[in-house]
Amino acid sequence: MSKFIIQGGQPLSGEISVAANKNAVLPMMAACLLTDDDCFLENVPGIADVVTMASILRELGAKVERESPDRLRINCSGARSFHPPEYLVERLRASIVLMGPLLARFGRANMHHPGGDAIGTRSIATHVRALEALGTTFELRDDFYGAEASAPKTDVSIFLDEASVTATENAMLLAASQPRSTVIANAASEPHIENLAELLVAMGADIQGTGSNVLRIRGRTDLHGASAEVWPDHIEAGTFAALAAAAGGDVTIRNAIPEHLDMILLVLEKMGVDFQLEGTTMRIRPANLKAISKIQTGLWPAFPTDLASIFIVLATQATGMTLVHDWMYEGRMFFVDKLREMGAAIVLADPHRAVVTGPSSLRGREFVSPDIRAGIALVMAALIATGQSEIDRIELIDRGYERVDERLRTLGAEIERV
């Protein structure tokens, strides 16, 4: 295992660029199973989750080559297995998006329940219901799912009982391979859904309604190879903006997509953050931060759950009391005890709500990273704290943030990987 040693309280300034979207690249990699042709993905982030998904595809028989630091070539013509290895599936929550492509390719899929971060119960019931509507039958026992597909002969309409991102992606991936019309209502509409649709359209599918909660898909059995670029990660852009604001630094963030940041920027504005946005560049300058009554996560385009932990840390530096409410995951808030050890004034009202009173002077401590987002939130807290902090199990942070220590050092952060 590795850990970060961080000397906090250093002023941050300079430029940092937003890397590609973790939540986009993984289903795009899975989509390559829909064709025997070469597929090329550009702007691929160098994160651990990409390595794990590549390992799963190779175990299934595919070829995955990193032709350059940010370009993957994937060819699935040699794929022969519909049973991803359990030990890899348990590492990666997003492995569930292989279900749709495996059903499309083989008519069968055998999968263990996916793993990933321990931030709460993550049922795949919405996946099962959506894929059943597309002609799939399931055998469920313990943590194992056996599925067999028989494509419906008529057009299909699906109403998801939850606007789940990965369930929407699974339904999209299977529907794109079926030569009829599929309507998915109450679909997720996050940017990574649009990014996946862009690849599927390039492969030959017809998809209408991206960016809305109703998708209309006309699939085909002869999908072909294609190229697509993974879009920049709006979660990472929000992470760096919150860090710069909390540290009181003058930081320029490049390679952001403005239309993906509307709600994030609205919350930053309400908290008194001094920012300027010009094109794809955002500049954060020192300002007096103020608390707001509530930061509540929600379905896109509301405030993203993946930023709840980061904005809890930001709220520790704002004057007044802020309620942060994440209704999605009952484990999201369980890292706040670590912030309290650092000197933060936080009351955990229940598993979904934390009340933060600031500003607080934070002190360095030693911690273990509990998950990707809480891990990067602790890095942020350590950078604005006085003294030294150690954060162990940073492999979890590496799953979602590319070379974050190297990139933060360009801003003047004293962070070392050991």
N, C-alpha and C positions, 0 to 999 in steps of 0.2 A: 504493500500500500504506500501511497504518497501523501504528502500533506503540504499545505501552504504555511509559510512563516511570514507574517505581515507586521511591519512596523507602521502603526497608524498615525493619524494626525498630520500627514504630509499634504501640502497643497497640490492639487491636481490641475494640470493645464495641458493644452496641446490638442492633437487631433486623433480620432479613433474611427474606424470604419465598421459598419454593421455587416456581420457575416450572414450567410444564407440560412434559410428557415429550416430548422430541424424537423418541424412538423409537416413540412412540404416534401422534403427529399425522400423520406422513408416510404410513403405510399407511392411516390413516383418510381422508386426502385422496384416496389412490388408490382407495379403496372407492367414492367418489362416482361413478366411471365405471360402476358397476353399475346405475344408474338414470338416467332422463331428468328426474326430479324434483329440486327444490331440496333440497340437504343443508346443514345448518347445524352448524358446529363451534364450540364455546365453549371459552374458556380456551386459545386458540391462542397459543403463544409467539412473540415477535417475534425470530426467529432467521433466519440466512441460509439454512438448509436449507429452511425453509418457503417462502421467496421462490423458491428454485430449483424446488421441486416445483410451486408455483403457476405458474411460467413454463412448465414442461413441460406441465401441463394446458392452459394457454392455447394453446400451440403445437399441441396435439391438437385444439383447437376448443372447449374448455370455457370457461365464464365463472367467474372466481374473483374475488370482491369481499370486501375487508376492510370489513365494515359498521361495525365499531368496533375499537378497538385489539386486542381479543382475540377477535373473532368473525368467522368466515369464512362466506360463502354461496358454495356451489359448485353450478353447474348444468352438466351434461355433455350436455344434449340436442343441442348443436351439435357435439359431438365427431365428427370424420370421419376422423381419421388414426390408424393403429395403429403408427406409426413415430416414437417420441420422438426429438427431435433429439440427435445424437451429442454435440454440444458441451455440452449440459446434462446428459445422462446421465453423462458423464465427470466431472462435478463432484460427483455425488451417489450414494454407494453404495446408498442406500435406493431409488433409482429402479428397482431390480430388482423391487420389489413392484408395479410397473405391469404386469408380465407377465401375472399371473392375471386382473386386471380387463380388460385389452385382449383376451385370449383369450375372456373371457366376453362382451364387448360385440361384438367384430368376428369372432370365430372365428379371428383371426390376430393375430400380434404380431411385429414386427421390432425388435430392440434391439441396440445396441452393448453390449459388456461394461461394467458400471457402474464408476465411478471411486470417489472418496472418499479417506479417509486411507490413507497408505502405512504400515500397521502390520503387513502380512504378506499372504501369498497368500490370496485369497478366491475359492475355486472356487464355481461355481453348480451343481455336479453334483447336489447334493441337490435343488435346485429342479427341474432337468430330470427327474430320476427321479420326483419327486412329481407333476409336471404330466403326465408320460407316463402314469402310472397313472390320471389323470383324463381320458385320451383324447387327449392332445396328441402330435403328432409334431414333431420338431425337425430343422432343418438347421443344422449348426454349421460355421462356417468362420472361422478366425482369431479375431478378437474380436467376431464378429457372430453373432447367434442369430435364425433365422427359425423361427416356430412356427405350427402350425395345429391347431385343436381340433376334435374330433368327440366329443360327449359320450357316454360309455358308457351302454348301455341298462339295465345292472344296477347294483346297489349295489356300492360300491368300498371296499376296505380298503387303506390305505397304511401301511407301516412305514418311517419316515424313518431312513436310515442315520446321520443326525446330527441332534440336537435343535436344528436351526438355527431361529433366530427368523424370519428373513425367508422361509425356505423354508416354514415353518409358515404364515406369513401369506399367501404366494402360494397355497398349497393351499386355505386357508380361503376366500380371495377367489373363486377359481374354483368351489370346491365350493358356495359359498353361492348361486351362480346356476344350479346344475344340479338339476333336480327329482327327486332320489333321495337315498339315504343314503350318506354318506361317513364312514368312520372313519379318523382320522389317529392312529396310534400312534407312540410316541417323539416326540411333539410337544413343542415348546418351551412353557413355562408361565409366562413372565415377565408382570409386570403389564400390559405394553403389548399382549400377546396377549389378555388379558381385556378391555382397553379397546376393541380392535378388534372383538372378539366382541360387546360391548355395542352398538356401532353397527350391526353386521350384523343382530343380533336386532331392533333398532329398525326396520331396513329390511324385515324380514319373514322372515328366515332363522330356523331353529330350531337352536341350538347348545347342546350339553350337554357338560359335562366341563371347562369353563374352570377354570384353576388346577391342572389335573392334566396328565399327559402322554398322555392319550387323549381326543381330541375326537370328538364325534359330531355330524355336521352334516346337516340335512335342508334342502336348498336349494330355490329356486323361481325361475322365469324372470321373475316380475313383481315384483321388488324395488322398493320405493318410497322416496321421500325420508324423511329422518329428521333428528333433532337428537341430538347427543351432546357431552359435555364431556370434554376431554382431561384426564387425571389428572395430579396433580403428579409431578415427576420424582424418583424415589428416588436416582438417581445424583447429582443436584444436592444433595439433602439430605445425602448422604454426603460430598460435596465440601465443603460449608460446615461440616459437623461436624468433619471432619479439619482444615480450615484453622483453625477456632476453637481446636481442641485444640493444634495446633502453635504457634499464636501466643500461647497462654496467655491468651486473652481470655475475657471474660464475654459470650457471644453467645447470643441467643435466635433460634431458627430456627422460623418459622411455616409452616403449610400443608404439613406432612409427613403421609404416610399410615403410621401405625405398623406395620401388618402387612407393609409392603413393606421394612421396615428390620431385620428380625430378625437376619440374618447380619452386617450392617454394625454394628449395635449390639453384637453379641457380640464382634466383633473390637475395637471401641472399648473395651469393658469390659475385655477381656484386656490391653489396652495401658494401662490405668489412667486412662482418660479419665473425668472427672467430668461425668456428664450426668444430666439429669432429663427424663423424657418424660411429659407430661400431655396426653392427647387428641392433637391434631395439632401440639402445640408442644413443641419440644425446647430445653433450655437447656444450654449447655456452659460450664463454669467452669474456672479454672486448676487444673492438677494436675501431679504428677510422672509423666511418661510412662515406661513400661517396654517393652522389646522383648519380642516373643513368638517362639517357635521358627519358626513358618511362617504366612504369609498365602498361601493358595492359591486361585486363581480356579476357578470351576466353573460347571456348569449350574445354573440357578435351581432351588431357592432358595439355592444356595451363593454364595460371595463373587463379586460381578460383575467381569468383566474390565475394564469401563470405569472402575473405581476403583483398578486396580493402580498406575497412575502416581501418583495422588494419595497413596496410602498408602505408597509408597516415600518420598515427601517427609516424610510424618508419621513414618516410622521413623527418619529422620535426626535427629529430636528426642527419640527414646526411648533410655533407657539400656540398652545391651546390643546383641545381634546378632539381626537379623530376616532370615529368608529370604522373599523375595517370589517366588512361582512363578506365572507366567501361561502355561499350556500351550497357549492358543488361538492367539496371534499371535506370530510370531517377530520382529516389529519393535517390539513394545510397549516393550521395555527399552532401545532404542537412544538414548534421550534422557539416560541416566544419566551420560554423559560430561559433559554440561552441569552436572549437579549436582556432579560431582567438581571441575569448574573453580570452583565456588562454595565448595568446601571440604568436601563430603560424603565420607564414607568408605564407598565402595560398590565391591564386586567383582562384575563381570558374569561369573557362572559359565558361562553359555552364553546363547544368544538368548532363553531362556525364564525364566532364574533370576538374580536379583540378591540379593547378600548385603549388608545394610546394617548398619553399626556406628554407634551414636550414644551420646550426643548430639554433634552437630557444629555448630560456629558457621559459618553460611553468610555469604558475602560477595557483594555485588551484582556482576553481570556483564551483558554484552550477548549476546543470543541471538536465534535465529530459531525461531519456533514450528514444530515438525514435524508436529503433528496436533492434533485437538481436545483429547484428554485429556492428552497430554503438555504441550500449551500451557497448559492451566489449572493443571497441576502446577507448571510454571515460574512462573506468576503467584503461586501459593502459596509457592514457595520464595523468590521475590523479596520477598514481603511479610514473611517472617520473617527475611530476611537483613539485614545491616548495609550501609548505603550504597545507591547507586543502581543499578537494573537497567533495561535496555531489552530489550523483547521485540518482535521484528518479526514480520510476517505474522500479525497477530492476527485477520485475516479467518477463519482456521481456527478460532479460539476462538469467534468470533461465530456459526459454524455451529451450535454446540450450547448456548451460554450467552447468555441474553438480557441485553443492557445490563449485562454483569457489572461493568464499571468503575464505572458509576453506582451500582449496588447495593452494591458493596464500599465505596464512599466513605461510605455511610450508617453503616458500622461504624468509620469513622475511618481507612480506608486512604488513603494518599497515592498515587493512581494516576491518571495522565493519559493520554488518548488523543490522539495527534498524527499 
